Amino acid sequence: MSGPALAPPAAPPPARAPRAPIAWPAVAAQSAAVALVAALLVLVAVTTAANLELRGIPTGFEFLGDRAGFKIADTVIAFSPDHSYLRAIAVGVGNTLFLSLIVCLAATVVGALLGVARLSANPLVAALAAVWVEAVRNTPPVLLLIFLYALWSQAMPVGGAQEVLPGIVASVRGVAVPKLETGLPAWAWAAALLASLTAPVLASRAARRRTPSGARRPPYGRAVLAAVALAWVAAALLGGWSLELPRAAGEDLAGGARLTPEFATVVFGLTVYTAGFIAEIVRSGIEAIPRGQWEAGRALGLSEGRILRLVVAPQTLRVITPPMTSQYINTVKNSTLAIAIGYSEFMTVMGTVINRTNQPLEGTLVIVAVYMAINLALAAGLDLLNRRVQPEQR
């Protein structure tokens, strides 16, 4: 009768790597460099404060609560001259975010189509896409905006507003389109939009956690999207809705949703400009995929379109996400060019605030802080997307 089995000997603990000695000369040099930079910053701050006090220029951010006393033509947030400067700054930030969002979405769609068109087997389609890309990439964007703004007055109807298409009225003062009105407040629609964006992400994460490794995930995504769509329809029906059609009122427009010449020019111009760069990013991403992927798809009997959509596009996304991040950030910064044609984006509003308050230092700090916050948040969000599309980082 055999005795009890002996337990295997315990494995020896892993040997620790020897700790590297501290390089004191390097630490001293870095500490001295940090101290020197800090001293320079303190010197600049003290000198600036002394010069401002000597010239009698007020400092501080107390002016943010004062009455603004000026109007803003295009506003996403309601604004009147009786509101504060802080409200005016918020309106400028809202206009910049709204403009950047529309341009990024439109330029992404147009640029993706252009990038695919540049690789088309049809020489005419490829040549036209190449002309678009090369033309906008070698034209200063501010020149493009000024040209389009000057073209607006020549292309729009003269002698009063006219209905150019059913439900669309245009004049030199803008374009009016039908407007959908509901009984729900703006904050309710904002909450619904936020829920629509976050619900699919949360559902995907929950499905990933509950699905065993290697198993196929249930198709929760379509069910969540269907539920979100039904929620939007229910909100519109419960809140009540009506369609307001625009009409001509002499040279002006009445009713509907109005697009001013400045806003329409900036959106169209920046979309055309940004789409050229996105097209090159998409084209280079597609060409980065090995030709063997195309050949494998053809061997399976897939059409060229299905190979592009099911095989190439998911792999292309991993390649183009980092440069697309830089392009979206550039789009936010290029929105400042709207000041050339008078659209009330953030820089235009801040220029007015600085001129009225005579506090350029504080105004410049606000500008730097706002743009850094927007671009860092955008970069952080796209970095999360980049990590999701990279399989080795999951």
Phi, psi and omega in degrees: 000123185284151179281179180296145180291138180278139177289141178296148180298143180295141179290141179294147180297146180297142181288135180278138177290141180297138181288133181289141178293149180287127179274088184299321177300320179293319178298318180295320180294318179293320178297319178295321179295317178297318179296321179295317178296317178298319179296319178296318179296317178297318179297317178296316181297315181294316180296318179296316179298319180294318180293320178296318179294323179295324181271359179073023180272125182292150177235163181108172183250022178294336182296342183298334179271355181284163178292134183288307177078016176221163182259155174237123188293304183256122183225136169274327177255140181300137182209143175220163180301340180282348178286169184276170175297326178298321177294321178297319178296319178297322177296317178297319177296317178298319178296319180295316179295318179297315179297314182296321180296314181296316182295317180297316180294312182293318181292328178295315180294311182294318180294323177296318178296320179294319179298320177290323181295328179294338178260009183293148176285344177282116185296328180293315179297315179297321181291317179297319178296321179294322178297315178302308185299311184291327180293312184285329180289340181249018177242130176300132184298326180293326176294321178297318180294317180295320178297313180295324179292322176290327180291333183301313183295336180273332184271336183281156180299143179250142179095020179122160180290145181224154177273104184279330176219161178303119179084002181236119181246135184228150173203181179292347180265000176143189179231134179245134180236163178302145183239130178269121180249136178232166180275356181276145178290167183295324182293330179291319177293323178296319178295322178295320178295318178297318178295324179294327180281326185270333183299313178298324180294314180294321179295322179294318179294318179296320179294323180293322180290326185272348181270127178300155181297130179088347180274159180277133181285141175296152182282069179287334187300314181294322179295320179293317179296321177295319178295320178296317179297318178295324178296320178295317179297317180296321179296319179294320181289319181290323180283345184078140182214156178210156181251117179263119181269143179282163178211159179278139177227070185072233175282341185264176180243146179226140179074168179072185176264126187258132173252116180287158177302323181294313181293315180298321180294316181295316181297312182293316183295312180291329176294314178299318182291312183291326180298328178296320179287320179296326178300319179291325177295315180295316180299315179293327178293320178293318181291342177286343179283131181302146179296338178298333178293319176296316182295323177295321178295320177294324179296332177276359179085016180278148175284167181298321180294319179289327175296317180296319185281321187263333186250310189278315185301314179299324178285328178295325181302325179293332183275321189269348183299313179300312178292332176294328176300313179297323181291322177294321177296320176298326178296318177298318180289325179291343178297340178294341179292347178297344178296337182291335181244007171090013176284138187276066173274188190298316182294323178297315179296317181294326175299319177294318180298316181295319181294325183278330183262343182058041177231074185291328182295310180295320178297320178294321178296322177296317179299312181298316182296318182293313181292324176295318180296316180296311185289324177292320177295319178296317179295322179294318179296318179288334175292323175297319176297318180298322179292328180288324184275350177267110186295329183288346182257003181286000000 
